[in-house]
Amino acid sequence: MSGGRRVAAFAPASVGNVGPGLDILGLAVEGPGDTVMAEWSDTPGITVLEPGHPDLPREAERHTSALAARAVMDRIGSAALRGRGIALSVTKGLPLAGGQGGSAASAVAGAVAVNALLGAPLDDTCLIDACLAAEETVAGRHADNIAPSLLGGIVLIRCMEPIDLVRLPVPEELYVTLVRPEQRMRTADARMVLPKEVSRSVALHQAAQVGAMVAALALEDYALLGRAIDDRIAEPARAGLLPGFVEAKAAALAAGALGSSISGSGPTVFALARGRESADRVGAAMRKAYAIRGQSAEVLVGRVDRVGARVVEDTGMGR
């Protein structure tokens, strides 16, 4: 190693799609996330000292945090490195293939840490672009997890080329319940079952629900928000891949959830609730539904994370 300075960045969990917003809506969730430490190294390029999990690769060209870090370096230019490399150590707080934006969080934390180590020359739009380059290799080119994990809050991806993001209002009493059964679901596998074409009626329905969600968030209309979580594209296609989902969703709605659906590609199921007490009750009901099927499940309840990615350690010893 050389130099001495190191920077650690944290990126929170996220819910992709948020029901009908396939690839265009996402929200960040308070609580666990991924942390990436970036430090100077005598080894040129990007190296991964700790991948964060035994099942994750140490090869820089296969780990999303390293891919995002490389994309940041490419955008800044090699002159900033002064002939040195950067080593990454990843701490995974999010499950692998769990539907909580784990690969996106690693990419975001890696990009933010390296950008900070190099003096933070890139703005949020450039960081989004760098993270997209990383995520594209493992999960396809979509920003519904990357954007909220970086920016916080609830984000609408209005356009991808060029990237145009809209941060939506977050009602004060809105809580998110995440329930993850003991399953894994690779994003690539879940995307394979999506229909290649949908009918006009389904397309119009999805557009109407996304519009209703935007209006509901702006108006703090919790009832409308719940009614708008009605996905007729991804949820019907993926439900059969996720044992216990149908029962868990029914239990959530019966317990008072505003709405519920698959978080990203799954297997995590999310539910929105008004107030902490309601969110806790929903989580308990969903966990019970999985238990009846003989499946254990973890429950996470939190507000929408309004901050997004942030530097959590900087030794400040210069370069």
Secondary structure, 3 states (H helix, E strand, C coil): CCCCCEEEEEEEEEEECCCCCCCCEEEEEEEEEEEEEEEEECCCCEEEEECCCCCCCCCCCCCHHHHHHHHHHHHHCHHHHCCCEEEEEEECCCCCCCCCCHHHHHHHHHHHHHHHHCCCCCCHHHHHHHHHHHHHHHHCCCCCCHHHHHHCCEEEEEEECCEEEEEECCCCCEEEEEEEECCCCCHHHHHHCCCCCCCHHHHHHHHHHHHHHHHHHHHCCHHHHHHHCCCCCHHHHHHHHCCCHHHHHHHHHHCCCCEEEECCCCCCEEEEEECHHHHHHHHHHHHHHHHHCCCCEEEEEEEECCCCCEEEEECCCCC
